[in-house]
Amino acid sequence: MNSIFFTLMLIAMGLTLIALTAGIILMGKGGEANIAYGNKLMRARVILQGVAIACFALVILTTS
């Protein structure tokens, strides 16, 4: 069970990094794409960070 949460944590961390990088690049360029997707990417980053932290907590709690 511990390895499942650890794998999910790594996936969530990777997706967080992707969302953060895409959001920063998009905001740096500006324009209509930023208006349409910048806020959505940053919101997705916050949600993915929460998932990663929750999985980290589950890894700590399930470690014997």
Backbone as JSON Lines, residues from 0, in Angstrom:
{"i":0,"aa":"M","n":[0.83,-1.19,0.0],"ca":[0.0,0.0,0.0],"c":[0.87,1.25,0.0]}
{"i":1,"aa":"N","n":[1.98,1.18,0.72],"ca":[2.88,2.31,0.82],"c":[3.44,2.67,-0.55]}
{"i":2,"aa":"S","n":[3.77,1.67,-1.36],"ca":[4.36,1.95,-2.68],"c":[3.34,2.58,-3.63]}
{"i":3,"aa":"I","n":[2.07,2.3,-3.45],"ca":[1.04,2.91,-4.29],"c":[0.95,4.41,-3.99]}
{"i":4,"aa":"F","n":[0.93,4.76,-2.72],"ca":[0.88,6.17,-2.34],"c":[2.15,6.91,-2.77]}
{"i":5,"aa":"F","n":[3.3,6.22,-2.66],"ca":[4.56,6.83,-3.07],"c":[4.55,7.09,-4.57]}
{"i":6,"aa":"T","n":[4.07,6.14,-5.35],"ca":[3.99,6.32,-6.8],"c":[3.02,7.44,-7.16]}
{"i":7,"aa":"L","n":[1.87,7.48,-6.5],"ca":[0.91,8.56,-6.74],"c":[1.49,9.91,-6.36]}
{"i":8,"aa":"M","n":[2.29,9.94,-5.29],"ca":[2.93,11.19,-4.88],"c":[3.91,11.66,-5.94]}
{"i":9,"aa":"L","n":[4.7,10.76,-6.49],"ca":[5.66,11.13,-7.53],"c":[4.96,11.62,-8.79]}
{"i":10,"aa":"I","n":[3.87,10.97,-9.15],"ca":[3.11,11.41,-10.32],"c":[2.53,12.8,-10.09]}
{"i":11,"aa":"A","n":[1.95,13.01,-8.91],"ca":[1.37,14.32,-8.59],"c":[2.45,15.4,-8.57]}
{"i":12,"aa":"M","n":[3.62,15.08,-8.07],"ca":[4.71,16.05,-8.05],"c":[5.16,16.4,-9.47]}
{"i":13,"aa":"G","n":[5.24,15.4,-10.33],"ca":[5.62,15.65,-11.72],"c":[4.59,16.5,-12.44]}
{"i":14,"aa":"L","n":[3.32,16.19,-12.22],"ca":[2.27,16.98,-12.85],"c":[2.23,18.41,-12.31]}
{"i":15,"aa":"T","n":[2.55,18.56,-11.02],"ca":[2.63,19.9,-10.44],"c":[3.73,20.71,-11.11]}
{"i":16,"aa":"L","n":[4.87,20.07,-11.31],"ca":[5.98,20.75,-11.97],"c":[5.63,21.15,-13.4]}
{"i":17,"aa":"I","n":[4.95,20.28,-14.11],"ca":[4.54,20.58,-15.49],"c":[3.56,21.74,-15.52]}
{"i":18,"aa":"A","n":[2.56,21.71,-14.63],"ca":[1.57,22.8,-14.59],"c":[2.23,24.12,-14.21]}
{"i":19,"aa":"L","n":[3.16,24.09,-13.26],"ca":[3.85,25.3,-12.84],"c":[4.69,25.86,-13.98]}
{"i":20,"aa":"T","n":[5.45,25.01,-14.64],"ca":[6.31,25.46,-15.73],"c":[5.48,26.02,-16.88]}
{"i":21,"aa":"A","n":[4.43,25.32,-17.25],"ca":[3.57,25.8,-18.35],"c":[2.91,27.12,-17.97]}
{"i":22,"aa":"G","n":[2.47,27.25,-16.74],"ca":[1.83,28.49,-16.3],"c":[2.79,29.67,-16.3]}
{"i":23,"aa":"I","n":[4.02,29.45,-15.84],"ca":[5.0,30.52,-15.82],"c":[5.37,30.95,-17.24]}
{"i":24,"aa":"I","n":[5.58,30.0,-18.11],"ca":[5.91,30.32,-19.5],"c":[4.76,31.07,-20.16]}
{"i":25,"aa":"L","n":[3.55,30.6,-19.94],"ca":[2.39,31.23,-20.54],"c":[2.19,32.65,-20.02]}
{"i":26,"aa":"M","n":[2.37,32.84,-18.72],"ca":[2.22,34.18,-18.15],"c":[3.34,35.11,-18.62]}
{"i":27,"aa":"G","n":[4.53,34.55,-18.85],"ca":[5.63,35.36,-19.34],"c":[5.41,35.86,-20.76]}
{"i":28,"aa":"K","n":[4.77,35.03,-21.58],"ca":[4.49,35.42,-22.95],"c":[3.31,36.39,-23.02]}
{"i":29,"aa":"G","n":[2.36,36.22,-22.14],"ca":[1.16,37.07,-22.14],"c":[0.25,36.73,-23.3]}
{"i":30,"aa":"G","n":[-0.63,37.64,-23.65],"ca":[-1.52,37.44,-24.78],"c":[-2.81,36.74,-24.42]}
{"i":31,"aa":"E","n":[-3.5,36.32,-25.45],"ca":[-4.81,35.68,-25.27],"c":[-4.72,34.31,-24.61]}
{"i":32,"aa":"A","n":[-3.64,33.58,-24.9],"ca":[-3.49,32.26,-24.28],"c":[-3.36,32.4,-22.76]}
{"i":33,"aa":"N","n":[-2.66,33.43,-22.33],"ca":[-2.53,33.66,-20.89],"c":[-3.88,33.99,-20.28]}
{"i":34,"aa":"I","n":[-4.64,34.81,-20.97],"ca":[-5.96,35.17,-20.46],"c":[-6.86,33.94,-20.35]}
{"i":35,"aa":"A","n":[-6.75,33.05,-21.33],"ca":[-7.62,31.88,-21.36],"c":[-7.17,30.77,-20.41]}
{"i":36,"aa":"Y","n":[-5.84,30.55,-20.28],"ca":[-5.37,29.37,-19.56],"c":[-4.46,29.64,-18.36]}
{"i":37,"aa":"G","n":[-3.97,30.86,-18.19],"ca":[-3.03,31.13,-17.11],"c":[-3.59,30.83,-15.74]}
{"i":38,"aa":"N","n":[-4.79,31.31,-15.45],"ca":[-5.41,31.09,-14.15],"c":[-5.77,29.62,-13.94]}
{"i":39,"aa":"K","n":[-6.19,28.95,-15.01],"ca":[-6.55,27.53,-14.9],"c":[-5.32,26.68,-14.58]}
{"i":40,"aa":"L","n":[-4.18,27.01,-15.2],"ca":[-2.96,26.26,-14.91],"c":[-2.49,26.46,-13.48]}
{"i":41,"aa":"M","n":[-2.58,27.69,-12.99],"ca":[-2.17,27.94,-11.61],"c":[-3.12,27.29,-10.61]}
{"i":42,"aa":"R","n":[-4.4,27.25,-10.94],"ca":[-5.37,26.56,-10.07],"c":[-5.09,25.05,-10.07]}
{"i":43,"aa":"A","n":[-4.77,24.5,-11.24],"ca":[-4.43,23.08,-11.32],"c":[-3.18,22.78,-10.52]}
{"i":44,"aa":"R","n":[-2.22,23.7,-10.53],"ca":[-0.99,23.52,-9.75],"c":[-1.29,23.43,-8.27]}
{"i":45,"aa":"V","n":[-2.16,24.28,-7.77],"ca":[-2.5,24.27,-6.35],"c":[-3.2,22.96,-5.99]}
{"i":46,"aa":"I","n":[-4.11,22.52,-6.82],"ca":[-4.82,21.26,-6.56],"c":[-3.85,20.08,-6.57]}
{"i":47,"aa":"L","n":[-2.95,20.06,-7.56],"ca":[-1.97,18.97,-7.64],"c":[-1.01,18.99,-6.47]}
{"i":48,"aa":"Q","n":[-0.65,20.16,-6.0],"ca":[0.19,20.25,-4.8],"c":[-0.53,19.65,-3.59]}
{"i":49,"aa":"G","n":[-1.81,19.93,-3.48],"ca":[-2.59,19.35,-2.38],"c":[-2.64,17.84,-2.45]}
{"i":50,"aa":"V","n":[-2.81,17.32,-3.65],"ca":[-2.82,15.87,-3.84],"c":[-1.46,15.28,-3.47]}
{"i":51,"aa":"A","n":[-0.39,15.92,-3.89],"ca":[0.96,15.43,-3.57],"c":[1.2,15.44,-2.06]}
{"i":52,"aa":"I","n":[0.78,16.49,-1.39],"ca":[0.95,16.57,0.07],"c":[0.11,15.51,0.77]}
{"i":53,"aa":"A","n":[-1.1,15.29,0.28],"ca":[-1.95,14.24,0.87],"c":[-1.32,12.86,0.69]}
{"i":54,"aa":"C","n":[-0.78,12.6,-0.49],"ca":[-0.12,11.32,-0.72],"c":[1.13,11.18,0.15]}
{"i":55,"aa":"F","n":[1.86,12.28,0.33],"ca":[3.03,12.25,1.21],"c":[2.61,11.9,2.64]}
{"i":56,"aa":"A","n":[1.52,12.5,3.1],"ca":[1.03,12.19,4.45],"c":[0.62,10.73,4.55]}
{"i":57,"aa":"L","n":[0.0,10.2,3.51],"ca":[-0.39,8.79,3.54],"c":[0.82,7.87,3.52]}
{"i":58,"aa":"V","n":[1.87,8.26,2.8],"ca":[3.1,7.47,2.82],"c":[3.69,7.44,4.22]}
{"i":59,"aa":"I","n":[3.71,8.6,4.88],"ca":[4.26,8.66,6.24],"c":[3.4,7.84,7.21]}
{"i":60,"aa":"L","n":[2.08,7.94,7.07],"ca":[1.19,7.22,7.98],"c":[1.21,5.71,7.78]}
{"i":61,"aa":"T","n":[1.43,5.26,6.55],"ca":[1.41,3.81,6.28],"c":[2.77,3.16,6.42]}
{"i":62,"aa":"T","n":[3.81,3.94,6.67],"ca":[5.15,3.36,6.86],"c":[5.22,2.77,8.26]}
{"i":63,"aa":"S","n":[5.63,1.53,8.3],"ca":[5.69,0.84,9.6],"c":[7.05,0.93,10.22]}
